[in-house]
Amino acid sequence: MEIGSLFKLTDAYRDFIKSRDCSSVNSYPSIYRFVFELAFGGCDSNVETLNHEYQKIMSLSPKGFELLGFDLITYPFLLIGIHKSIIYGKMLYTDKLISIAKRVINNSGTENDVWLDFYEKIYTNLRNVINNTKDKELYAKTIASLSEQVSCEEGIEGKYKCKILAILGDLQKYDEIRYEKVNKGLNLRNAIDSDLKYISSIFDYNEKLKLFKNNLTKNKNEFGSLLDLEDRIIPILLLL
């Protein structure tokens, strides 16, 4: 999607899915740019300006909110924004994106979305580690706790939740889903597949998984059933 070209939503989705930083922010107009900025930690925009814009959006009437463009058509774009904000945006504005997405759900009268609930759980559990403590051991324990609540065998939903946990650094989940087929489309699953491919490549997951399995075998032989979370879970969000 080139700057100055006619805006097409399909092009915006394709670009957003593969984005890892703010480099294409100027390609997006209006609310799409706002979501993109929040997803990547603000993109050097003034914090007060972003907060003011958020307050203006949330103060709109339900009809005004919808007329601005926040509806079920743009909801998948918001979900991708939440996803990107957790991975690349240091969770600086994840809460605002979640609030906007919740209002879309409320306005539409539809049931709560499992993906929104899942990302909110990740945000709630990890935000203090990412923005305050920077504690790698606590990060590993938190991801392990979240992983215990997810089975990769529970259909497409379980597989993609495991892919998200793999993106966040869980090599055990990565081992379970690394040969799963990728999704083809312009939606959240496509963004998850894209980021898993990118993260697993730059952090050399396959090599780290091999080391983890070797250490696990060694530890079992020597200590019975020791599971070293530092080997199993890479603190991805503290390293990006």
C-alpha positions in Angstrom: 0.0 0.0 0.0 1.7 3.2 -1.2 1.5 6.6 0.4 -0.9 8.8 -1.4 -2.6 5.9 -3.3 -6.4 5.3 -3.2 -7.1 3.6 0.1 -8.4 0.1 -0.1 -9.4 -1.9 2.9 -8.1 -5.2 1.5 -4.7 -3.5 1.0 -4.8 -2.1 4.5 -5.3 -5.6 5.9 -2.5 -7.1 3.9 -0.1 -4.4 5.0 -1.2 -4.5 8.7 -0.9 -8.3 8.8 2.8 -8.2 7.8 3.7 -5.0 9.7 6.1 -5.1 12.6 6.7 -1.4 13.1 5.4 2.1 12.3 7.1 2.3 8.8 3.8 2.3 6.9 1.7 4.4 9.3 1.3 7.3 6.8 -0.5 4.9 4.4 -3.5 4.8 6.6 -6.3 7.4 6.9 -8.6 8.3 9.8 -9.5 5.6 12.2 -7.3 3.0 10.5 -4.2 5.2 11.2 -5.3 5.7 14.8 -5.6 1.9 15.3 -2.3 1.4 13.6 -0.6 4.0 15.8 -2.0 2.5 19.0 -1.0 -1.0 17.8 2.7 0.0 17.5 3.0 2.1 20.7 2.0 5.5 19.3 4.4 5.8 16.3 6.0 8.9 17.7 2.6 10.7 17.9 2.1 13.0 20.9 0.8 11.0 23.9 -1.7 13.7 24.9 -3.0 13.9 21.3 -3.6 10.1 21.2 -5.3 10.1 24.6 -7.5 13.1 23.6 -8.5 11.4 20.4 -9.3 8.2 22.3 -11.5 10.2 24.7 -13.3 11.9 21.9 -14.0 8.5 20.2 -15.3 6.9 23.4 -17.5 9.9 24.3 -19.4 9.6 21.0 -23.0 8.4 21.0 -23.5 4.8 19.8 -24.6 6.1 16.4 -21.7 8.6 16.2 -19.3 5.8 17.1 -20.6 3.6 14.3 -20.7 6.5 11.8 -17.0 7.1 12.5 -16.3 3.6 11.3 -16.1 1.4 14.4 -18.4 -1.5 13.6 -18.3 -5.2 12.8 -16.7 -4.5 9.4 -13.7 -2.9 11.0 -13.7 -5.1 14.1 -11.2 -7.6 12.6 -8.8 -4.7 12.0 -9.1 -3.8 15.7 -8.4 -7.4 16.7 -5.2 -7.4 14.6 -4.3 -4.1 16.3 -4.7 -5.7 19.7 -2.5 -8.6 18.6 0.2 -6.3 17.2 0.1 -4.1 20.3 0.9 -7.0 22.6 3.8 -8.3 20.4 5.4 -5.1 19.1 3.7 -2.2 20.9 4.9 -2.9 24.4 1.2 -3.0 25.5 1.3 0.8 25.8 -2.2 1.2 24.3 -3.6 -2.3 24.3 -6.1 -1.3 27.0 -7.5 1.4 24.7 -7.8 -0.9 21.7 -9.6 -3.5 23.9 -12.0 -0.9 25.1 -12.8 0.3 21.6 -13.3 -3.4 20.5 -15.6 -4.1 23.5 -17.7 -1.1 22.6 -18.1 -2.4 19.0 -19.3 -5.7 20.5 -21.7 -3.9 22.8 -23.1 -1.7 20.1 -23.7 -4.6 17.8 -25.5 -6.6 20.4 -23.4 -9.7 19.6 -21.9 -12.1 22.2 -18.5 -11.6 23.6 -15.7 -12.7 21.3 -13.4 -15.5 22.4 -10.4 -13.8 20.8 -10.9 -10.5 22.5 -11.3 -12.3 25.8 -8.1 -14.3 25.2 -6.1 -11.2 24.3 -7.4 -9.4 27.3 -6.3 -12.3 29.6 -2.8 -12.1 28.1 -2.7 -8.4 28.5 -4.0 -8.5 32.1 -1.4 -11.1 33.1 1.6 -9.7 31.3 1.3 -5.9 31.4 3.0 -5.5 34.7 5.9 -7.7 33.6 6.3 -5.9 30.3 6.0 -2.3 31.6 7.4 -2.5 35.1 9.2 -5.5 36.5 10.9 -6.8 33.3 11.4 -10.0 35.2 12.2 -12.9 32.9 11.4 -15.6 35.4 8.0 -14.1 36.1 7.4 -13.8 32.4 8.2 -17.5 31.9 5.9 -18.5 34.8 3.1 -16.3 33.5 3.3 -17.8 30.0 3.4 -21.3 31.5 0.3 -20.6 33.5 -1.6 -19.3 30.4 -0.4 -22.3 28.4 -1.8 -24.7 31.0 -5.3 -23.3 30.2 -5.0 -24.0 26.4 -5.1 -27.3 24.5 -3.9 -27.3 21.0 -6.3 -30.2 20.3 -9.4 -28.1 20.7 -10.1 -27.4 17.0 -9.0 -24.4 15.0 -9.4 -22.1 18.1 -7.1 -24.2 20.2 -4.5 -24.4 17.5 -4.4 -20.6 17.0 -4.3 -19.9 20.7 -1.3 -22.2 20.8 0.3 -20.3 18.0 -0.2 -17.1 19.9 1.5 -18.6 23.0 4.3 -19.9 20.7 4.7 -16.3 19.5 5.0 -15.2 23.1 7.9 -17.7 23.5 6.5 -21.1 24.6 8.6 -23.7 22.7 6.4 -26.5 23.9 3.4 -25.0 22.3 5.5 -24.2 19.2 6.5 -27.9 19.0 2.8 -28.9 19.0 1.7 -26.6 16.2 4.7 -25.9 14.0 3.6 -28.2 11.3 0.0 -27.0 11.2 -1.3 -25.5 8.0 -1.4 -21.7 7.8 -4.5 -19.7 7.2 -5.1 -17.9 4.0 -7.1 -14.8 4.2 -7.3 -11.2 5.5 -8.0 -11.8 9.2 -6.6 -12.4 12.6 -5.5 -15.9 11.9 -3.4 -14.7 9.0 -1.7 -12.2 11.2 -1.0 -14.8 13.8 0.6 -17.1 11.1 2.6 -14.2 9.7 4.0 -13.2 13.1 4.7 -16.8 14.2 6.8 -17.3 11.0 8.7 -14.0 11.7 9.3 -14.5 15.4 10.2 -18.2 15.2 12.7 -17.3 12.4 14.5 -14.3 14.1 14.7 -16.1 17.4 15.7 -19.4 15.8 12.9 -21.4 17.5 13.9 -24.7 15.8 17.4 -24.6 17.3 16.2 -23.5 20.7 13.6 -26.3 20.6 16.2 -28.8 19.9 18.3 -27.6 22.9 15.2 -27.6 25.1 14.4 -31.2 24.2 18.0 -32.2 24.8 18.1 -30.5 28.2 14.8 -31.9 29.1 16.0 -35.5 28.4 19.1 -34.9 30.3 17.3 -33.4 33.3 14.8 -36.3 33.4 17.6 -38.8 33.4 19.4 -37.0 36.2 16.6 -35.5 38.3 13.5 -37.4 37.5 11.0 -34.8 36.0 12.6 -31.4 36.1 11.1 -28.9 33.7 13.3 -25.8 33.2 11.0 -22.9 32.2 14.1 -20.8 31.2 14.8 -23.4 28.5 11.2 -23.8 27.5 10.0 -20.2 27.4 11.8 -17.4 25.6 10.9 -13.9 27.0 10.0 -12.6 23.5 8.2 -9.5 24.6 11.2 -8.4 26.8 13.6 -8.9 23.8 11.8 -7.2 21.0 
